Amino acid sequence: MASFKPSTVTQELLFHLARIPGAVHRDRLATAAGTSKEYAGRLLSEMVRLGRVERVGRGTYDLADR
């Protein structure tokens, strides 16, 4: 069976945010997605603005629909 392979960093961040239980720190998401902490932070901020992700603490994020 083929496994899901996200194609963008944004998809990678969302995939790992959904896969890891509870709120996750930006640095852990960046490592899991294979990107820099700064770039992950910019993408996560944009996803918060769009309502896809919630910022639950300093540098800590969770999916908005949980």
mmCIF file as gemmi writes it, N, C-alpha and C atoms, coordinates in Angstrom:
data_model
loop_
_atom_site.group_PDB
_atom_site.id
_atom_site.type_symbol
_atom_site.label_atom_id
_atom_site.label_alt_id
_atom_site.label_comp_id
_atom_site.label_asym_id
_atom_site.label_entity_id
_atom_site.label_seq_id
_atom_site.pdbx_PDB_ins_code
_atom_site.Cartn_x
_atom_site.Cartn_y
_atom_site.Cartn_z
_atom_site.occupancy
_atom_site.B_iso_or_equiv
_atom_site.pdbx_formal_charge
_atom_site.auth_seq_id
_atom_site.auth_asym_id
_atom_site.pdbx_PDB_model_num
ATOM 1 N N . MET Axp A 1 ? 0.842 -1.182 0 1 0 ? 1 A 1
ATOM 2 C CA . MET Axp A 1 ? 0 0 0 1 0 ? 1 A 1
ATOM 3 C C . MET Axp A 1 ? 0.89 1.25 0 1 0 ? 1 A 1
ATOM 4 N N . ALA Axp A 2 ? 0.578 2.2 -0.849 1 0 ? 2 A 1
ATOM 5 C CA . ALA Axp A 2 ? 1.345 3.443 -0.946 1 0 ? 2 A 1
ATOM 6 C C . ALA Axp A 2 ? 1.052 4.328 0.258 1 0 ? 2 A 1
ATOM 7 N N . SER Axp A 3 ? 2.073 5.01 0.746 1 0 ? 3 A 1
ATOM 8 C CA . SER Axp A 3 ? 1.873 5.926 1.866 1 0 ? 3 A 1
ATOM 9 C C . SER Axp A 3 ? 1.714 7.345 1.349 1 0 ? 3 A 1
ATOM 10 N N . PHE Axp A 4 ? 1.036 8.185 2.136 1 0 ? 4 A 1
ATOM 11 C CA . PHE Axp A 4 ? 0.817 9.572 1.78 1 0 ? 4 A 1
ATOM 12 C C . PHE Axp A 4 ? 2.137 10.321 1.863 1 0 ? 4 A 1
ATOM 13 N N . LYS Axp A 5 ? 2.466 11.096 0.849 1 0 ? 5 A 1
ATOM 14 C CA . LYS Axp A 5 ? 3.695 11.873 0.821 1 0 ? 5 A 1
ATOM 15 C C . LYS Axp A 5 ? 3.35 13.328 0.52 1 0 ? 5 A 1
ATOM 16 N N . PRO Axp A 6 ? 3.274 14.199 1.558 1 0 ? 6 A 1
ATOM 17 C CA . PRO Axp A 6 ? 2.967 15.607 1.318 1 0 ? 6 A 1
ATOM 18 C C . PRO Axp A 6 ? 3.969 16.231 0.357 1 0 ? 6 A 1
ATOM 19 N N . SER Axp A 7 ? 3.511 17.188 -0.435 1 0 ? 7 A 1
ATOM 20 C CA . SER Axp A 7 ? 4.38 17.759 -1.457 1 0 ? 7 A 1
ATOM 21 C C . SER Axp A 7 ? 4.876 19.167 -1.144 1 0 ? 7 A 1
ATOM 22 N N . THR Axp A 8 ? 4.282 19.855 -0.185 1 0 ? 8 A 1
ATOM 23 C CA . THR Axp A 8 ? 4.753 21.196 0.164 1 0 ? 8 A 1
ATOM 24 C C . THR Axp A 8 ? 5.093 21.244 1.652 1 0 ? 8 A 1
ATOM 25 N N . VAL Axp A 9 ? 5.854 22.237 2.033 1 0 ? 9 A 1
ATOM 26 C CA . VAL Axp A 9 ? 6.212 22.389 3.444 1 0 ? 9 A 1
ATOM 27 C C . VAL Axp A 9 ? 4.958 22.636 4.272 1 0 ? 9 A 1
ATOM 28 N N . THR Axp A 10 ? 4.019 23.418 3.75 1 0 ? 10 A 1
ATOM 29 C CA . THR Axp A 10 ? 2.767 23.659 4.462 1 0 ? 10 A 1
ATOM 30 C C . THR Axp A 10 ? 2.032 22.35 4.706 1 0 ? 10 A 1
ATOM 31 N N . GLN Axp A 11 ? 1.947 21.507 3.698 1 0 ? 11 A 1
ATOM 32 C CA . GLN Axp A 11 ? 1.296 20.204 3.858 1 0 ? 11 A 1
ATOM 33 C C . GLN Axp A 11 ? 2.046 19.338 4.858 1 0 ? 11 A 1
ATOM 34 N N . GLU Axp A 12 ? 3.369 19.388 4.822 1 0 ? 12 A 1
ATOM 35 C CA . GLU Axp A 12 ? 4.183 18.634 5.78 1 0 ? 12 A 1
ATOM 36 C C . GLU Axp A 12 ? 3.886 19.092 7.206 1 0 ? 12 A 1
ATOM 37 N N . LEU Axp A 13 ? 3.83 20.407 7.419 1 0 ? 13 A 1
ATOM 38 C CA . LEU Axp A 13 ? 3.554 20.928 8.755 1 0 ? 13 A 1
ATOM 39 C C . LEU Axp A 13 ? 2.176 20.488 9.242 1 0 ? 13 A 1
ATOM 40 N N . LEU Axp A 14 ? 1.173 20.603 8.385 1 0 ? 14 A 1
ATOM 41 C CA . LEU Axp A 14 ? -0.178 20.175 8.761 1 0 ? 14 A 1
ATOM 42 C C . LEU Axp A 14 ? -0.24 18.672 9.026 1 0 ? 14 A 1
ATOM 43 N N . PHE Axp A 15 ? 0.45 17.891 8.194 1 0 ? 15 A 1
ATOM 44 C CA . PHE Axp A 15 ? 0.484 16.44 8.359 1 0 ? 15 A 1
ATOM 45 C C . PHE Axp A 15 ? 1.053 16.071 9.724 1 0 ? 15 A 1
ATOM 46 N N . HIS Axp A 16 ? 2.195 16.666 10.085 1 0 ? 16 A 1
ATOM 47 C CA . HIS Axp A 16 ? 2.827 16.346 11.36 1 0 ? 16 A 1
ATOM 48 C C . HIS Axp A 16 ? 2.046 16.92 12.534 1 0 ? 16 A 1
ATOM 49 N N . LEU Axp A 17 ? 1.408 18.053 12.351 1 0 ? 17 A 1
ATOM 50 C CA . LEU Axp A 17 ? 0.57 18.627 13.403 1 0 ? 17 A 1
ATOM 51 C C . LEU Axp A 17 ? -0.619 17.715 13.694 1 0 ? 17 A 1
ATOM 52 N N . ALA Axp A 18 ? -1.172 17.109 12.66 1 0 ? 18 A 1
ATOM 53 C CA . ALA Axp A 18 ? -2.292 16.175 12.836 1 0 ? 18 A 1
ATOM 54 C C . ALA Axp A 18 ? -1.813 14.843 13.41 1 0 ? 18 A 1
ATOM 55 N N . ARG Axp A 19 ? -0.626 14.432 13.057 1 0 ? 19 A 1
ATOM 56 C CA . ARG Axp A 19 ? -0.099 13.131 13.468 1 0 ? 19 A 1
ATOM 57 C C . ARG Axp A 19 ? 0.388 13.116 14.913 1 0 ? 19 A 1
ATOM 58 N N . ILE Axp A 20 ? 0.968 14.207 15.376 1 0 ? 20 A 1
ATOM 59 C CA . ILE Axp A 20 ? 1.502 14.292 16.738 1 0 ? 20 A 1
ATOM 60 C C . ILE Axp A 20 ? 0.376 14.754 17.663 1 0 ? 20 A 1
ATOM 61 N N . PRO Axp A 21 ? 0.068 13.978 18.714 1 0 ? 21 A 1
ATOM 62 C CA . PRO Axp A 21 ? -1.051 14.341 19.588 1 0 ? 21 A 1
ATOM 63 C C . PRO Axp A 21 ? -0.809 15.625 20.385 1 0 ? 21 A 1
ATOM 64 N N . GLY Axp A 22 ? -1.879 16.411 20.552 1 0 ? 22 A 1
ATOM 65 C CA . GLY Axp A 22 ? -1.819 17.63 21.343 1 0 ? 22 A 1
ATOM 66 C C . GLY Axp A 22 ? -1.105 18.768 20.643 1 0 ? 22 A 1
ATOM 67 N N . ALA Axp A 23 ? -0.843 19.805 21.409 1 0 ? 23 A 1
ATOM 68 C CA . ALA Axp A 23 ? -0.154 20.981 20.883 1 0 ? 23 A 1
ATOM 69 C C . ALA Axp A 23 ? 1.32 20.658 20.667 1 0 ? 23 A 1
ATOM 70 N N . VAL Axp A 24 ? 1.895 21.229 19.609 1 0 ? 24 A 1
ATOM 71 C CA . VAL Axp A 24 ? 3.272 20.919 19.222 1 0 ? 24 A 1
ATOM 72 C C . VAL Axp A 24 ? 4.058 22.219 19.05 1 0 ? 24 A 1
ATOM 73 N N . HIS Axp A 25 ? 5.303 22.21 19.496 1 0 ? 25 A 1
ATOM 74 C CA . HIS Axp A 25 ? 6.152 23.39 19.362 1 0 ? 25 A 1
ATOM 75 C C . HIS Axp A 25 ? 6.643 23.527 17.923 1 0 ? 25 A 1
ATOM 76 N N . ARG Axp A 26 ? 6.794 24.746 17.502 1 0 ? 26 A 1
ATOM 77 C CA . ARG Axp A 26 ? 7.251 25.07 16.149 1 0 ? 26 A 1
ATOM 78 C C . ARG Axp A 26 ? 8.552 24.377 15.791 1 0 ? 26 A 1
ATOM 79 N N . ASP Axp A 27 ? 9.489 24.303 16.721 1 0 ? 27 A 1
ATOM 80 C CA . ASP Axp A 27 ? 10.793 23.693 16.437 1 0 ? 27 A 1
ATOM 81 C C . ASP Axp A 27 ? 10.645 22.205 16.116 1 0 ? 27 A 1
ATOM 82 N N . ARG Axp A 28 ? 9.787 21.519 16.842 1 0 ? 28 A 1
ATOM 83 C CA . ARG Axp A 28 ? 9.557 20.089 16.591 1 0 ? 28 A 1
ATOM 84 C C . ARG Axp A 28 ? 8.895 19.886 15.23 1 0 ? 28 A 1
ATOM 85 N N . LEU Axp A 29 ? 7.939 20.756 14.893 1 0 ? 29 A 1
ATOM 86 C CA . LEU Axp A 29 ? 7.285 20.672 13.585 1 0 ? 29 A 1
ATOM 87 C C . LEU Axp A 29 ? 8.28 20.953 12.458 1 0 ? 29 A 1
ATOM 88 N N . ALA Axp A 30 ? 9.137 21.942 12.653 1 0 ? 30 A 1
ATOM 89 C CA . ALA Axp A 30 ? 10.135 22.274 11.633 1 0 ? 30 A 1
ATOM 90 C C . ALA Axp A 30 ? 11.058 21.092 11.378 1 0 ? 30 A 1
ATOM 91 N N . THR Axp A 31 ? 11.509 20.456 12.435 1 0 ? 31 A 1
ATOM 92 C CA . THR Axp A 31 ? 12.377 19.288 12.294 1 0 ? 31 A 1
ATOM 93 C C . THR Axp A 31 ? 11.657 18.159 11.567 1 0 ? 31 A 1
ATOM 94 N N . ALA Axp A 32 ? 10.421 17.889 11.963 1 0 ? 32 A 1
ATOM 95 C CA . ALA Axp A 32 ? 9.641 16.813 11.335 1 0 ? 32 A 1
ATOM 96 C C . ALA Axp A 32 ? 9.389 17.099 9.857 1 0 ? 32 A 1
ATOM 97 N N . ALA Axp A 33 ? 9.179 18.367 9.519 1 0 ? 33 A 1
ATOM 98 C CA . ALA Axp A 33 ? 8.89 18.744 8.133 1 0 ? 33 A 1
ATOM 99 C C . ALA Axp A 33 ? 10.157 18.962 7.315 1 0 ? 33 A 1
ATOM 100 N N . GLY Axp A 34 ? 11.317 18.967 7.964 1 0 ? 34 A 1
ATOM 101 C CA . GLY Axp A 34 ? 12.573 19.149 7.244 1 0 ? 34 A 1
ATOM 102 C C . GLY Axp A 34 ? 12.799 20.563 6.757 1 0 ? 34 A 1
ATOM 103 N N . THR Axp A 35 ? 12.41 21.555 7.564 1 0 ? 35 A 1
ATOM 104 C CA . THR Axp A 35 ? 12.58 22.951 7.178 1 0 ? 35 A 1
ATOM 105 C C . THR Axp A 35 ? 13.171 23.738 8.343 1 0 ? 35 A 1
ATOM 106 N N . SER Axp A 36 ? 13.453 25.009 8.12 1 0 ? 36 A 1
ATOM 107 C CA . SER Axp A 36 ? 14.014 25.838 9.19 1 0 ? 36 A 1
ATOM 108 C C . SER Axp A 36 ? 12.914 26.266 10.159 1 0 ? 36 A 1
ATOM 109 N N . LYS Axp A 37 ? 13.334 26.605 11.369 1 0 ? 37 A 1
ATOM 110 C CA . LYS Axp A 37 ? 12.395 27.064 12.396 1 0 ? 37 A 1
ATOM 111 C C . LYS Axp A 37 ? 11.731 28.372 11.964 1 0 ? 37 A 1
ATOM 112 N N . GLU Axp A 38 ? 12.508 29.238 11.333 1 0 ? 38 A 1
ATOM 113 C CA . GLU Axp A 38 ? 11.981 30.541 10.915 1 0 ? 38 A 1
ATOM 114 C C . GLU Axp A 38 ? 10.914 30.391 9.838 1 0 ? 38 A 1
ATOM 115 N N . TYR Axp A 39 ? 11.193 29.538 8.843 1 0 ? 39 A 1
ATOM 116 C CA . TYR Axp A 39 ? 10.229 29.339 7.768 1 0 ? 39 A 1
ATOM 117 C C . TYR Axp A 39 ? 8.969 28.656 8.292 1 0 ? 39 A 1
ATOM 118 N N . ALA Axp A 40 ? 9.139 27.679 9.163 1 0 ? 40 A 1
ATOM 119 C CA . ALA Axp A 40 ? 7.98 27.013 9.775 1 0 ? 40 A 1
ATOM 120 C C . ALA Axp A 40 ? 7.149 28.022 10.548 1 0 ? 40 A 1
ATOM 121 N N . GLY Axp A 41 ? 7.801 28.921 11.259 1 0 ? 41 A 1
ATOM 122 C CA . GLY Axp A 41 ? 7.091 29.949 12.02 1 0 ? 41 A 1
ATOM 123 C C . GLY Axp A 41 ? 6.279 30.869 11.13 1 0 ? 41 A 1
ATOM 124 N N . ARG Axp A 42 ? 6.842 31.257 9.999 1 0 ? 42 A 1
ATOM 125 C CA . ARG Axp A 42 ? 6.106 32.117 9.056 1 0 ? 42 A 1
ATOM 126 C C . ARG Axp A 42 ? 4.884 31.391 8.495 1 0 ? 42 A 1
ATOM 127 N N . LEU Axp A 43 ? 5.073 30.132 8.116 1 0 ? 43 A 1
ATOM 128 C CA . LEU Axp A 43 ? 3.948 29.365 7.568 1 0 ? 43 A 1
ATOM 129 C C . LEU Axp A 43 ? 2.875 29.122 8.62 1 0 ? 43 A 1
ATOM 130 N N . LEU Axp A 44 ? 3.287 28.804 9.836 1 0 ? 44 A 1
ATOM 131 C CA . LEU Axp A 44 ? 2.312 28.568 10.911 1 0 ? 44 A 1
ATOM 132 C C . LEU Axp A 44 ? 1.539 29.85 11.232 1 0 ? 44 A 1
ATOM 133 N N . SER Axp A 45 ? 2.218 30.995 11.239 1 0 ? 45 A 1
ATOM 134 C CA . SER Axp A 45 ? 1.531 32.278 11.475 1 0 ? 45 A 1
ATOM 135 C C . SER Axp A 45 ? 0.476 32.538 10.414 1 0 ? 45 A 1
ATOM 136 N N . GLU Axp A 46 ? 0.816 32.236 9.169 1 0 ? 46 A 1
ATOM 137 C CA . GLU Axp A 46 ? -0.144 32.419 8.075 1 0 ? 46 A 1
ATOM 138 C C . GLU Axp A 46 ? -1.335 31.467 8.24 1 0 ? 46 A 1
ATOM 139 N N . MET Axp A 47 ? -1.068 30.231 8.662 1 0 ? 47 A 1
ATOM 140 C CA . MET Axp A 47 ? -2.161 29.273 8.871 1 0 ? 47 A 1
ATOM 141 C C . MET Axp A 47 ? -3.046 29.679 10.044 1 0 ? 47 A 1
ATOM 142 N N . VAL Axp A 48 ? -2.466 30.339 11.059 1 0 ? 48 A 1
ATOM 143 C CA . VAL Axp A 48 ? -3.27 30.876 12.17 1 0 ? 48 A 1
ATOM 144 C C . VAL Axp A 48 ? -4.186 31.963 11.636 1 0 ? 48 A 1
ATOM 145 N N . ARG Axp A 49 ? -3.628 32.847 10.828 1 0 ? 49 A 1
ATOM 146 C CA . ARG Axp A 49 ? -4.421 33.941 10.243 1 0 ? 49 A 1
ATOM 147 C C . ARG Axp A 49 ? -5.583 33.407 9.409 1 0 ? 49 A 1
ATOM 148 N N . LEU Axp A 50 ? -5.352 32.288 8.714 1 0 ? 50 A 1
ATOM 149 C CA . LEU Axp A 50 ? -6.391 31.68 7.876 1 0 ? 50 A 1
ATOM 150 C C . LEU Axp A 50 ? -7.369 30.807 8.666 1 0 ? 50 A 1
ATOM 151 N N . GLY Axp A 51 ? -7.078 30.577 9.949 1 0 ? 51 A 1
ATOM 152 C CA . GLY Axp A 51 ? -7.981 29.795 10.791 1 0 ? 51 A 1
ATOM 153 C C . GLY Axp A 51 ? -7.779 28.291 10.709 1 0 ? 51 A 1
ATOM 154 N N . ARG Axp A 52 ? -6.708 27.836 10.109 1 0 ? 52 A 1
ATOM 155 C CA . ARG Axp A 52 ? -6.45 26.39 9.993 1 0 ? 52 A 1
ATOM 156 C C . ARG Axp A 52 ? -5.736 25.829 11.21 1 0 ? 52 A 1
ATOM 157 N N . VAL Axp A 53 ? -4.998 26.708 11.904 1 0 ? 53 A 1
ATOM 158 C CA . VAL Axp A 53 ? -4.188 26.31 13.045 1 0 ? 53 A 1
ATOM 159 C C . VAL Axp A 53 ? -4.436 27.301 14.175 1 0 ? 53 A 1
ATOM 160 N N . GLU Axp A 54 ? -4.361 26.827 15.433 1 0 ? 54 A 1
ATOM 161 C CA . GLU Axp A 54 ? -4.477 27.701 16.597 1 0 ? 54 A 1
ATOM 162 C C . GLU Axp A 54 ? -3.124 27.835 17.272 1 0 ? 54 A 1
ATOM 163 N N . ARG Axp A 55 ? -2.818 29.024 17.705 1 0 ? 55 A 1
ATOM 164 C CA . ARG Axp A 55 ? -1.625 29.231 18.525 1 0 ? 55 A 1
ATOM 165 C C . ARG Axp A 55 ? -2.078 29.11 19.969 1 0 ? 55 A 1
ATOM 166 N N . VAL Axp A 56 ? -1.585 28.094 20.672 1 0 ? 56 A 1
ATOM 167 C CA . VAL Axp A 56 ? -2.056 27.83 22.03 1 0 ? 56 A 1
ATOM 168 C C . VAL Axp A 56 ? -1.062 28.278 23.093 1 0 ? 56 A 1
ATOM 169 N N . GLY Axp A 57 ? 0.084 28.707 22.677 1 0 ? 57 A 1
ATOM 170 C CA . GLY Axp A 57 ? 1.11 29.199 23.587 1 0 ? 57 A 1
ATOM 171 C C . GLY Axp A 57 ? 2.25 29.752 22.758 1 0 ? 57 A 1
ATOM 172 N N . ARG Axp A 58 ? 3.265 30.241 23.427 1 0 ? 58 A 1
ATOM 173 C CA . ARG Axp A 58 ? 4.399 30.819 22.707 1 0 ? 58 A 1
ATOM 174 C C . ARG Axp A 58 ? 5.101 29.737 21.897 1 0 ? 58 A 1
ATOM 175 N N . GLY Axp A 59 ? 4.968 29.81 20.581 1 0 ? 59 A 1
ATOM 176 C CA . GLY Axp A 59 ? 5.604 28.858 19.689 1 0 ? 59 A 1
ATOM 177 C C . GLY Axp A 59 ? 4.937 27.488 19.645 1 0 ? 59 A 1
ATOM 178 N N . THR Axp A 60 ? 3.75 27.361 20.225 1 0 ? 60 A 1
ATOM 179 C CA . THR Axp A 60 ? 3.064 26.084 20.301 1 0 ? 60 A 1
ATOM 180 C C . THR Axp A 60 ? 1.75 26.167 19.532 1 0 ? 60 A 1
ATOM 181 N N . TYR Axp A 61 ? 1.51 25.152 18.697 1 0 ? 61 A 1
ATOM 182 C CA . TYR Axp A 61 ? 0.375 25.177 17.791 1 0 ? 61 A 1
ATOM 183 C C . TYR Axp A 61 ? -0.418 23.883 17.863 1 0 ? 61 A 1
ATOM 184 N N . ASP Axp A 62 ? -1.694 23.969 17.48 1 0 ? 62 A 1
ATOM 185 C CA . ASP Axp A 62 ? -2.574 22.828 17.403 1 0 ? 62 A 1
ATOM 186 C C . ASP Axp A 62 ? -3.534 23.061 16.244 1 0 ? 62 A 1
ATOM 187 N N . LEU Axp A 63 ? -4.113 21.992 15.737 1 0 ? 63 A 1
ATOM 188 C CA . LEU Axp A 63 ? -5.099 22.144 14.663 1 0 ? 63 A 1
ATOM 189 C C . LEU Axp A 63 ? -6.324 22.876 15.2 1 0 ? 63 A 1
ATOM 190 N N . ALA Axp A 64 ? -6.919 23.702 14.396 1 0 ? 64 A 1
ATOM 191 C CA . ALA Axp A 64 ? -8.04 24.524 14.823 1 0 ? 64 A 1
ATOM 192 C C . ALA Axp A 64 ? -9.304 23.719 15.101 1 0 ? 64 A 1
ATOM 193 N N . ASP Axp A 65 ? -9.465 22.579 14.462 1 0 ? 65 A 1
ATOM 194 C CA . ASP Axp A 65 ? -10.723 21.828 14.601 1 0 ? 65 A 1
ATOM 195 C C . ASP Axp A 65 ? -10.676 20.727 15.646 1 0 ? 65 A 1
ATOM 196 N N . ARG Axp A 66 ? -9.653 20.644 16.449 1 0 ? 66 A 1
ATOM 197 C CA . ARG Axp A 66 ? -9.571 19.586 17.476 1 0 ? 66 A 1
ATOM 198 C C . ARG Axp A 66 ? -10.449 19.888 18.634 1 0 ? 66 A 1
